[in-house]
Protein backbone atom coordinates (compact mmCIF):
# COMPACT_ATOMS: atom_id res chain seq x y z
CA UNK A 1 0.00 0.00 0.00
CA UNK A 2 1.27 3.46 -0.89
CA UNK A 3 2.52 5.79 1.86
CA UNK A 4 4.04 9.25 1.79
CA UNK A 5 6.82 10.87 3.83
CA UNK A 6 6.57 14.65 3.46
CA UNK A 7 9.31 17.03 4.64
CA UNK A 8 8.62 20.80 4.77
CA UNK A 9 11.39 22.95 6.30
CA UNK A 10 10.31 26.26 7.83
CA UNK A 11 6.56 25.74 7.64
CA UNK A 12 6.30 27.10 11.19
CA UNK A 13 7.39 30.73 11.54
CA UNK A 14 8.74 32.61 14.57
CA UNK A 15 6.06 33.95 16.90
CA UNK A 16 7.20 37.51 16.31
CA UNK A 17 5.61 37.58 12.86
CA UNK A 18 3.78 34.25 12.35
CA UNK A 19 0.27 35.64 12.92
CA UNK A 20 0.79 38.63 10.64
CA UNK A 21 2.25 36.59 7.78
CA UNK A 22 -0.32 33.79 8.08
CA UNK A 23 -3.30 36.16 8.20
CA UNK A 24 -5.49 35.83 5.13
CA UNK A 25 -4.17 32.42 4.12
CA UNK A 26 -6.82 29.76 3.53
CA UNK A 27 -5.27 26.40 4.38
CA UNK A 28 -8.10 24.07 5.47
CA UNK A 29 -6.51 20.87 4.15
CA UNK A 30 -3.05 21.55 5.55
CA UNK A 31 -4.44 22.65 8.91
CA UNK A 32 -6.58 19.52 9.10
CA UNK A 33 -3.54 17.33 8.42
CA UNK A 34 -1.63 19.16 11.15
CA UNK A 35 -4.52 18.99 13.60
CA UNK A 36 -5.45 15.33 13.09
CA UNK A 37 -1.93 13.95 13.08
CA UNK A 38 -0.38 12.26 16.10
CA UNK A 39 2.83 14.15 16.66
CA UNK A 40 5.89 14.68 18.75
CA UNK A 41 8.51 17.39 19.10
CA UNK A 42 12.23 16.70 19.31
CA UNK A 43 15.44 18.68 19.26
CA UNK A 44 16.29 20.59 16.12
CA UNK A 45 17.92 18.79 13.21
CA UNK A 46 18.99 20.17 9.87
CA UNK A 47 17.47 18.97 6.62
CA UNK A 48 20.85 17.38 5.92
CA UNK A 49 20.68 15.36 9.15
CA UNK A 50 17.08 14.42 8.50
CA UNK A 51 17.93 13.05 5.05
CA UNK A 52 20.84 11.06 6.47
CA UNK A 53 18.44 9.51 8.97
CA UNK A 54 15.84 8.83 6.28
CA UNK A 55 18.38 6.78 4.32
CA UNK A 56 19.90 5.17 7.44
CA UNK A 57 23.28 6.88 7.14
CA UNK A 58 24.74 7.03 10.68
CA UNK A 59 25.68 10.45 12.00
CA UNK A 60 28.39 11.76 14.24
CA UNK A 61 28.63 15.49 14.95
CA UNK A 62 27.32 16.46 11.54
CA UNK A 63 25.97 15.11 8.28
CA UNK A 64 28.79 14.05 5.89
CA UNK A 65 27.19 15.67 2.86
CA UNK A 66 30.36 16.61 0.95
CA UNK A 67 31.36 13.10 -0.21
CA UNK A 68 27.78 12.37 -1.29
CA UNK A 69 27.51 15.57 -3.30
CA UNK A 70 31.07 15.23 -4.63
CA UNK A 71 30.17 11.85 -6.11
CA UNK A 72 27.00 13.40 -7.59
CA UNK A 73 29.16 16.11 -9.20
CA UNK A 74 31.59 13.57 -10.67
CA UNK A 75 34.50 13.96 -8.25
CA UNK A 76 36.62 11.02 -7.14
CA UNK A 77 36.51 9.33 -3.74
CA UNK A 78 38.45 11.05 -0.99
CA UNK A 79 38.14 13.41 1.96
CA UNK A 80 35.93 16.32 0.97
CA UNK A 81 34.41 19.41 2.50
CA UNK A 82 31.97 21.74 0.81
CA UNK A 83 33.42 25.23 0.23
CA UNK A 84 30.45 27.00 -1.32
CA UNK A 85 30.67 30.57 -2.67
CA UNK A 86 28.90 33.18 -0.54
CA UNK A 87 28.63 36.91 0.00
CA UNK A 88 29.41 38.41 3.41
CA UNK A 89 27.99 41.80 4.28
CA UNK A 90 28.75 43.67 7.50
CA UNK A 91 25.61 45.39 8.79
CA UNK A 92 26.10 47.28 12.05
CA UNK A 93 27.23 44.60 14.49
CA UNK A 94 26.31 41.57 12.37
CA UNK A 95 28.18 39.80 9.57
CA UNK A 96 25.38 38.52 7.36
CA UNK A 97 25.83 35.78 4.77
CA UNK A 98 23.80 35.32 1.61
CA UNK A 99 23.94 32.93 -1.32
CA UNK A 100 25.51 34.31 -4.47
CA UNK A 101 25.13 33.23 -8.09
CA UNK A 102 28.50 32.50 -9.67
CA UNK A 103 29.02 31.79 -13.34
CA UNK A 104 31.03 28.78 -14.51
CA UNK A 105 33.94 30.94 -15.64
CA UNK A 106 33.90 32.86 -12.36
CA UNK A 107 33.89 29.63 -10.34
CA UNK A 108 36.83 28.28 -12.34
CA UNK A 109 38.82 31.51 -11.98
CA UNK A 110 38.26 31.89 -8.24
CA UNK A 111 38.99 28.23 -7.46
CA UNK A 112 42.21 28.54 -9.49
CA UNK A 113 43.21 31.56 -7.40
CA UNK A 114 42.46 29.66 -4.20
CA UNK A 115 44.59 26.73 -5.36
CA UNK A 116 47.48 29.03 -6.27
CA UNK A 117 47.32 30.77 -2.89
CA UNK A 118 47.08 27.58 -0.81
CA UNK A 119 49.49 25.45 -2.87
CA UNK A 120 51.39 22.99 -0.69
CA UNK A 121 49.07 23.42 2.32
CA UNK A 122 47.00 20.27 1.84
CA UNK A 123 43.99 22.09 0.39
CA UNK A 124 42.81 21.59 -3.19
CA UNK A 125 39.73 23.45 -4.40
CA UNK A 126 37.29 22.25 -7.06
CA UNK A 127 34.24 23.91 -8.62
CA UNK A 128 32.45 21.23 -10.70
CA UNK A 129 29.23 23.23 -10.38
CA UNK A 130 29.05 27.05 -10.13
CA UNK A 131 27.16 26.88 -6.81
CA UNK A 132 28.82 23.79 -5.33
CA UNK A 133 32.50 24.16 -4.57
CA UNK A 134 34.69 21.71 -2.67
CA UNK A 135 38.03 21.44 -0.95
CA UNK A 136 39.82 18.09 -0.96
CA UNK A 137 41.81 17.29 2.18
CA UNK A 138 44.43 14.75 3.11
CA UNK A 139 42.52 14.00 6.30
CA UNK A 140 39.47 15.35 8.07
CA UNK A 141 39.92 18.22 10.50
CA UNK A 142 38.48 17.91 14.00
CA UNK A 143 35.75 20.48 13.55
CA UNK A 144 31.97 20.73 13.65
CA UNK A 145 30.43 22.83 10.91
CA UNK A 146 27.04 24.37 10.18
CA UNK A 147 25.26 23.51 6.91
CA UNK A 148 25.02 26.38 4.48
CA UNK A 149 21.22 26.11 4.51
CA UNK A 150 21.19 26.92 8.23
CA UNK A 151 23.81 29.66 8.17
CA UNK A 152 22.35 31.73 5.33
CA UNK A 153 20.64 34.94 6.37
CA UNK A 154 22.14 35.03 9.85
CA UNK A 155 25.22 36.32 11.62
CA UNK A 156 27.91 33.89 10.54
CA UNK A 157 30.04 34.53 13.62
CA UNK A 158 27.68 32.31 15.59
CA UNK A 159 27.93 29.53 13.01
CA UNK A 160 31.69 29.28 12.48
CA UNK A 161 33.34 25.87 12.98
CA UNK A 162 33.85 24.54 16.48
CA UNK A 163 36.10 21.76 17.73
CA UNK A 164 39.76 21.10 18.39
CA UNK A 165 40.94 22.44 15.01
CA UNK A 166 38.49 25.35 14.84
CA UNK A 167 41.08 28.13 15.19
CA UNK A 168 42.90 26.97 12.06
CA UNK A 169 39.67 27.06 10.05
CA UNK A 170 38.70 30.47 11.41
CA UNK A 171 42.07 31.68 10.15
CA UNK A 172 41.43 30.14 6.72
CA UNK A 173 38.00 31.76 6.63
CA UNK A 174 39.55 35.21 7.21
CA UNK A 175 42.43 34.60 4.81
CA UNK A 176 40.07 33.62 2.00
CA UNK A 177 37.98 36.73 2.55
CA UNK A 178 41.04 38.95 2.07
CA UNK A 179 42.11 37.02 -1.03
CA UNK A 180 38.72 37.12 -2.73
CA UNK A 181 37.96 40.71 -1.75
CA UNK A 182 40.93 41.92 -3.80
CA UNK A 183 40.29 39.65 -6.79
CA UNK A 184 39.75 41.51 -10.11
CA UNK A 185 36.70 39.39 -10.79
CA UNK A 186 34.99 40.81 -7.72
CA UNK A 187 35.97 44.32 -8.67
CA UNK A 188 34.18 43.73 -11.98
CA UNK A 189 31.12 42.32 -10.22
CA UNK A 190 31.00 45.33 -7.92
CA UNK A 191 31.23 47.69 -10.89
CA UNK A 192 28.22 45.92 -12.42
CA UNK A 193 26.27 46.28 -9.19
CA UNK A 194 26.38 42.54 -8.47
CA UNK A 195 27.10 41.07 -5.02
CA UNK A 196 30.71 39.99 -4.70
CA UNK A 197 31.84 36.42 -4.09
CA UNK A 198 33.94 37.38 -1.09
CA UNK A 199 34.10 34.15 0.90
CA UNK A 200 33.44 30.42 0.91
CA UNK A 201 31.49 28.45 3.50
CA UNK A 202 33.06 25.23 4.78
CA UNK A 203 30.62 22.51 5.83
CA UNK A 204 29.60 18.85 5.59
CA UNK A 205 33.03 17.22 5.67
CA UNK A 206 33.49 13.49 5.21
CA UNK A 207 35.76 10.86 3.68
CA UNK A 208 34.35 8.56 1.02
CA UNK A 209 37.15 6.12 0.37
CA UNK A 210 37.45 3.55 -2.38
CA UNK A 211 37.79 0.82 0.25
CA UNK A 212 34.22 1.43 1.40
CA UNK A 213 34.49 3.50 4.57
CA UNK A 214 33.04 6.90 5.24
CA UNK A 215 34.08 9.23 8.03
CA UNK A 216 32.54 12.51 9.08
CA UNK A 217 34.14 15.56 10.68
CA UNK A 218 34.18 15.92 14.44
CA UNK A 219 34.86 12.50 15.92
CA UNK A 220 35.65 10.42 12.81
CA UNK A 221 34.69 6.76 12.82
CA UNK A 222 34.22 4.12 10.16
CA UNK A 223 30.82 4.37 8.48
CA UNK A 224 29.18 2.74 5.45
CA UNK A 225 30.21 4.10 2.07
CA UNK A 226 27.78 6.96 1.52
CA UNK A 227 27.69 6.65 -2.25
CA UNK A 228 27.06 2.90 -2.29
CA UNK A 229 25.32 1.74 0.89
CA UNK A 230 22.63 4.29 1.61
CA UNK A 231 19.53 2.27 2.40
CA UNK A 232 16.85 2.14 -0.28
CA UNK A 233 14.01 3.04 2.10
CA UNK A 234 11.77 4.59 -0.57
CA UNK A 235 10.36 3.58 -3.93
CA UNK A 236 10.54 7.14 -5.26
CA UNK A 237 11.72 10.62 -4.28
CA UNK A 238 10.47 13.99 -5.50
CA UNK A 239 11.87 17.36 -4.48
CA UNK A 240 12.67 20.91 -5.53
CA UNK A 241 16.05 20.60 -3.77
CA UNK A 242 19.16 19.06 -5.30
CA UNK A 243 20.23 17.60 -1.94
CA UNK A 244 17.29 15.19 -1.95
CA UNK A 245 18.18 14.25 -5.53
CA UNK A 246 21.75 13.48 -4.44
CA UNK A 247 20.53 11.08 -1.77
CA UNK A 248 18.06 9.44 -4.15
CA UNK A 249 20.70 8.90 -6.85
CA UNK A 250 23.22 7.56 -4.32
CA UNK A 251 20.65 5.09 -2.96
CA UNK A 252 19.46 4.03 -6.41
CA UNK A 253 15.93 5.40 -5.90
CA UNK A 254 14.00 6.92 -8.84
CA UNK A 255 13.90 10.71 -8.59
CA UNK A 256 11.53 13.25 -10.13
CA UNK A 257 11.49 17.03 -10.04
CA UNK A 258 8.89 18.78 -7.90
CA UNK A 259 5.57 19.04 -9.71
CA UNK A 260 2.84 21.64 -9.24
CA UNK A 261 0.27 18.94 -8.44
CA UNK A 262 0.58 15.68 -6.48
CA UNK A 263 -1.27 12.67 -7.88
CA UNK A 264 -1.76 9.46 -5.93
CA UNK A 265 -1.18 7.23 -8.93
CA UNK A 266 2.09 8.76 -10.11
CA UNK A 267 4.40 6.79 -7.80
CA UNK A 268 3.59 3.42 -6.18
CA UNK A 269 5.00 2.25 -2.86
CA UNK A 270 6.64 4.55 -0.33
CA UNK A 271 7.32 8.07 -1.58
CA UNK A 272 9.57 10.77 -0.09
CA UNK A 273 8.54 14.36 -0.83
CA UNK A 274 10.96 17.14 0.18
CA UNK A 275 9.78 20.71 -0.42
CA UNK A 276 12.08 23.63 0.39
CA UNK A 277 10.11 26.43 -1.27
CA UNK A 278 9.23 28.03 2.06
CA UNK A 279 12.81 27.97 3.29
CA UNK A 280 14.19 29.66 0.19
CA UNK A 281 11.54 32.41 0.40
CA UNK A 282 12.25 32.95 4.10
CA UNK A 283 16.00 33.19 3.51
CA UNK A 284 15.39 35.82 0.86
CA UNK A 285 13.16 37.72 3.28
CA UNK A 286 10.34 37.51 0.74
CA UNK A 287 7.30 36.87 2.92
CA UNK A 288 4.88 37.55 0.05
CA UNK A 289 6.53 34.72 -1.89
CA UNK A 290 6.32 32.53 1.24
CA UNK A 291 2.56 33.14 1.38
CA UNK A 292 2.04 32.51 -2.33
CA UNK A 293 4.11 29.32 -2.25
CA UNK A 294 2.16 27.96 0.72
CA UNK A 295 -1.18 28.77 -0.90
CA UNK A 296 -0.06 26.85 -4.01
CA UNK A 297 1.03 23.95 -1.80
CA UNK A 298 -2.44 23.87 -0.23
CA UNK A 299 -4.13 23.27 -3.57
CA UNK A 300 -1.40 21.23 -5.22
CA UNK A 301 -0.39 18.92 -2.36
CA UNK A 302 -2.30 19.29 0.92
CA UNK A 303 -5.75 18.91 -0.65
CA UNK A 304 -4.93 15.84 -2.81
CA UNK A 305 -2.99 14.20 0.05
CA UNK A 306 -5.94 14.68 2.40
CA UNK A 307 -8.31 13.27 -0.23
CA UNK A 308 -6.02 10.28 -0.80
CA UNK A 309 -5.98 9.51 2.92
CA UNK A 310 -9.76 9.74 3.13
CA UNK A 311 -10.28 7.44 0.16
CA UNK A 312 -7.62 4.93 1.17
CA UNK A 313 -5.42 5.57 -1.86
CA UNK A 314 -2.56 6.03 0.58
CA UNK A 315 -2.27 4.13 3.84
CA UNK A 316 -0.41 6.76 5.79
CA UNK A 317 1.36 10.10 5.81
CA UNK A 318 4.47 11.00 7.81
CA UNK A 319 5.05 14.73 8.08
CA UNK A 320 8.39 16.15 9.27
CA UNK A 321 8.77 19.90 9.80
CA UNK A 322 12.33 20.97 10.69
CA UNK A 323 12.71 24.48 12.09
CA UNK A 324 15.63 26.28 13.64
CA UNK A 325 14.64 25.33 17.21
CA UNK A 326 12.90 21.94 16.87
CA UNK A 327 11.72 19.08 14.69
CA UNK A 328 8.00 18.36 14.70
CA UNK A 329 6.95 14.98 13.38
CA UNK A 330 3.40 13.84 12.74
CA UNK A 331 1.92 10.58 11.53
CA UNK A 332 -1.52 10.09 10.05
CA UNK A 333 -3.37 6.93 9.14
CA UNK A 334 -6.74 6.92 7.41
CA UNK A 335 -8.57 6.64 10.73
CA UNK A 336 -6.92 9.82 12.02
CA UNK A 337 -8.72 11.91 9.42
CA UNK A 338 -12.03 11.06 11.12
CA UNK A 339 -10.76 11.89 14.64
CA UNK A 340 -13.05 14.93 14.89
CA UNK A 341 -12.20 15.47 18.57
CA UNK A 342 -8.72 16.58 17.48
CA UNK A 343 -9.52 20.09 16.42
CA UNK A 344 -7.68 21.77 13.58
CA UNK A 345 -5.93 24.98 14.60
CA UNK A 346 -4.67 27.87 12.53
CA UNK A 347 -1.16 27.64 11.15
CA UNK A 348 0.08 30.54 13.29
CA UNK A 349 -0.65 28.45 16.39
CA UNK A 350 2.29 26.20 15.53
CA UNK A 351 4.78 29.08 15.55
CA UNK A 352 8.24 28.68 17.03
CA UNK A 353 10.00 30.80 19.64
Residue pairs with C-beta under 8 A, 6 or more apart in sequence:
1 314
1 315
2 264
2 267
2 268
2 269
2 270
2 271
2 313
2 314
2 315
3 269
3 270
3 271
3 314
3 315
3 316
3 317
3 318
4 270
4 271
4 273
4 305
4 314
4 316
4 317
4 318
5 54
5 234
5 270
5 271
5 272
5 273
5 317
5 318
5 320
6 273
6 275
6 301
6 305
6 317
6 318
6 319
6 320
7 47
7 50
7 272
7 273
7 274
7 275
7 320
7 321
7 322
8 275
8 278
8 297
8 319
8 320
8 321
9 47
9 149
9 276
9 278
9 279
9 321
9 322
9 323
10 278
10 279
10 282
10 322
10 323
11 278
11 294
11 321
11 323
11 347
11 350
12 18
12 321
12 323
12 328
12 347
12 350
12 351
12 352
13 21
13 22
13 282
13 348
13 351
13 352
14 351
14 352
14 353
15 351
15 352
15 353
17 287
18 347
18 348
18 351
18 352
19 348
19 351
21 287
21 290
21 291
22 346
22 347
22 348
23 348
24 291
25 291
25 294
25 295
25 298
25 347
26 295
26 298
27 294
27 295
27 298
27 302
27 347
28 298
28 344
29 298
29 302
29 303
29 305
29 306
30 294
30 297
30 298
30 302
30 347
31 344
31 345
31 346
31 347
32 306
32 337
32 344
33 302
33 305
33 306
33 317
33 319
33 330
33 332
34 319
34 330
34 344
34 345
34 347
34 350
35 342
35 343
35 344
35 345
36 332
36 336
36 337
36 339
36 342
36 344
37 317
37 319
37 330
37 331
37 332
37 336
38 330
38 331
38 332
38 336
39 319
39 328
39 329
39 330
39 331
40 328
40 329
41 326
41 327
41 328
41 329
42 326
42 327
42 329
43 326
43 327
44 322
44 323
44 324
44 325
44 326
44 327
45 53
45 322
45 327
46 63
46 147
46 149
46 150
46 322
47 147
47 149
47 241
47 243
47 274
47 276
47 279
47 322
48 62
48 63
48 65
48 147
48 149
48 204
48 243
49 59
49 62
49 63
50 320
50 322
50 327
51 63
51 243
51 244
51 247
51 274
52 58
52 59
52 63
52 64
53 59
54 233
54 234
54 247
54 272
55 230
55 231
55 233
55 247
55 250
55 251
56 230
56 231
56 233
57 63
57 64
57 223
57 224
57 226
57 230
57 231
58 223
58 224
59 216
60 216
60 217
60 218
60 219
60 220
60 221
60 223
61 144
61 163
61 216
61 217
61 218
61 219
62 144
62 145
62 147
62 203
62 204
62 205
62 216
62 217
62 218
63 147
63 204
63 216
64 204
64 205
64 206
64 207
64 208
64 214
64 215
64 216
64 217
64 223
64 226
65 82
65 147
65 203
65 204
65 206
65 243
65 246
66 80
66 81
66 82
66 134
66 203
66 204
66 205
66 206
67 77
67 78
67 79
67 80
67 206
67 207
67 208
67 214
67 226
67 227
68 206
68 208
68 226
68 227
68 246
68 247
68 250
69 82
69 132
69 134
69 204
69 243
69 246
70 78
70 80
70 134
70 208
71 77
71 208
71 226
71 227
71 250
72 245
72 246
72 249
72 250
73 128
73 129
73 132
73 134
74 128
75 126
75 128
75 134
75 136
77 208
77 209
77 210
77 227
78 136
78 137
78 207
78 208
78 209
79 136
79 137
79 138
79 139
79 140
79 205
79 206
79 207
79 215
80 134
80 135
80 136
80 137
80 205
80 206
80 207
80 208
81 134
81 135
81 137
81 145
81 202
81 203
81 204
81 205
81 206
81 217
82 132
82 133
82 134
82 148
82 201
82 202
82 203
82 204
82 205
83 125
83 133
83 134
83 135
83 200
83 201
83 202
84 131
84 132
84 133
84 148
84 200
84 201
84 203
85 100
85 102
85 107
85 110
85 130
85 131
85 133
85 197
85 199
85 200
86 97
86 98
86 99
86 100
86 148
86 152
86 197
86 198
86 199
86 200
86 201
87 97
87 98
87 99
87 100
87 195
87 196
87 197
87 198
87 199
88 95
88 96
88 97
88 156
88 177
88 198
88 199
89 95
89 96
89 97
89 98
89 195
90 96
94 155
94 157
95 155
95 156
95 157
96 153
96 154
96 155
96 156
97 151
97 152
97 153
97 154
97 156
97 199
97 201
98 152
98 153
98 195
98 283
99 131
99 148
99 152
99 283
100 195
100 196
100 197
101 130
101 131
102 110
102 127
102 130
102 131
102 197
103 130
104 130
106 130
106 185
106 189
106 197
107 127
107 129
107 130
107 133
108 127
109 185
110 127
110 180
110 183
110 185
110 197
111 125
111 126
111 127
111 133
113 179
113 180
113 183
114 123
114 125
114 176
114 179
114 200
115 124
115 125
117 179
118 125
122 137
122 138
123 135
123 136
123 137
123 172
124 135
124 136
125 133
125 134
125 135
125 136
126 133
126 134
126 135
126 136
127 133
127 134
128 134
133 200
135 202
137 205
139 207
140 205
140 206
140 207
140 215
140 216
140 217
140 220
141 163
141 165
141 168
141 169
141 205
141 217
142 163
142 164
142 165
142 217
142 218
142 219
143 161
143 162
143 163
143 164
143 165
143 166
143 169
143 205
143 217
143 218
144 161
144 162
144 163
144 217
144 218
145 161
145 202
145 203
145 204
145 205
145 217
146 159
146 160
146 161
146 203
147 203
147 204
148 201
148 203
149 279
150 159
150 324
151 159
151 201
151 203
152 283
153 282
153 283
153 285
156 201
160 166
160 169
160 170
160 173
161 169
161 170
161 202
163 217
163 218
169 202
172 202
173 199
173 202
176 199
176 200
177 198
177 199
180 186
180 196
180 197
180 198
180 199
180 200
181 196
181 198
185 197
186 196
186 197
186 198
189 195
189 196
189 197
190 196
205 216
205 217
206 214
206 215
206 216
206 217
206 226
207 213
207 214
207 215
207 220
208 214
208 225
208 226
208 227
209 225
212 224
212 225
212 228
212 229
213 222
213 223
213 224
213 225
214 222
214 223
214 224
214 225
214 226
215 221
215 222
215 223
216 223
224 230
226 250
227 250
228 250
230 247
230 250
230 251
231 251
232 251
232 252
232 253
233 251
233 270
234 248
234 251
234 253
234 269
234 270
234 271
234 272
235 253
235 254
235 267
235 268
235 269
235 270
235 271
236 253
236 254
236 255
236 256
236 267
236 268
236 269
236 271
236 272
237 244
237 245
237 247
237 248
237 253
237 254
237 255
237 256
237 271
237 272
237 273
237 274
238 255
238 256
238 257
238 258
238 259
238 267
238 271
238 272
238 273
238 274
239 245
239 255
239 257
239 258
239 272
239 273
239 274
239 275
239 276
240 257
240 258
240 274
240 275
240 276
240 277
241 274
241 275
241 276
243 274
244 255
244 272
244 274
245 255
247 253
248 254
248 255
248 272
249 255
253 272
254 267
256 267
258 275
259 266
259 300
260 296
260 300
261 300
261 301
261 304
262 273
262 300
262 301
262 304
262 305
263 304
264 304
264 308
264 313
264 314
265 313
273 301
275 297
275 301
277 293
277 297
278 290
278 293
278 294
281 287
281 289
281 290
281 293
282 290
305 314
305 317
306 337
307 313
308 314
309 316
309 317
309 332
309 333
309 334
309 336
309 337
310 334
310 337
312 334
315 333
315 334
316 331
316 332
316 333
316 334
317 331
317 332
318 329
318 330
318 331
318 332
319 329
319 330
319 331
319 332
320 327
320 328
320 329
321 327
321 328
321 329
321 330
323 352
324 352
325 352
325 353
326 352
328 350
336 342
